[in-house]
Amino acid sequence: MAKKALKITLKRSIIGYHRKQKATVEALGLKRLHHSVTQKDTPQIRGMINKITHLVEVEEVS
C-alpha cells in the first residue's frame, strides 16, 4: 500500500502576517515564494496547513 504524501507550495508572501504563521511556513520547510516541499500526510502536517491555507497550495501525491 502506497503511503500518502502532500506537495505543499508557498503561493503568497509571508510579509505582513503574524510571526506564528511565518514560523509555521518555516516549520513546513518552505523557504521562498513558489518553493515546494513534499511532506507525509499526517494529522500534524494537516493542522499546520489549516493554519496557513491562505498562503499555500496543497496537492496529494502518491
FENRA-V233022 format. One record per residue. RES is the residue in one small letter. SS is DSSP state (H for helix, E for strand, - for the rest). PHI is phi as a letter, one per 30 degrees, with the letter a starting at -180 (NA if undefined). PSI is psi in whole degrees, -180 to 180 (NA if undefined). Layout:
BEGIN
RES	SS	PHI	PSI
RES	SS	PHI	PSI
END
This chain:
BEGIN
m	-	NA	131
a	-	d	137
k	-	d	143
k	-	d	146
a	E	b	162
l	E	b	132
k	E	c	117
i	E	c	127
t	E	b	130
l	E	d	115
k	-	c	-22
r	-	b	152
s	-	d	149
i	-	c	2
i	-	d	130
g	-	j	-3
y	-	c	163
h	-	d	149
r	H	d	-28
k	H	d	-36
q	H	d	-38
k	H	d	-41
a	H	d	-36
t	H	d	-42
v	H	d	-45
e	H	d	-38
a	H	d	-30
l	-	d	-13
g	-	j	10
l	-	d	130
k	-	c	-33
r	-	a	172
l	-	d	137
h	-	i	15
h	-	d	138
s	E	c	146
v	E	b	157
t	E	c	126
q	E	b	153
k	E	d	148
d	-	d	90
t	-	b	160
p	H	e	-33
q	H	d	-45
i	H	d	-41
r	H	d	-39
g	H	d	-39
m	H	d	-41
i	H	d	-39
n	H	d	-28
k	H	d	-22
i	-	b	35
t	-	d	-28
h	-	d	-9
l	-	c	-20
v	E	b	164
e	E	b	135
v	E	b	135
e	E	b	144
e	E	d	136
v	E	b	144
s	-	c	NA
END
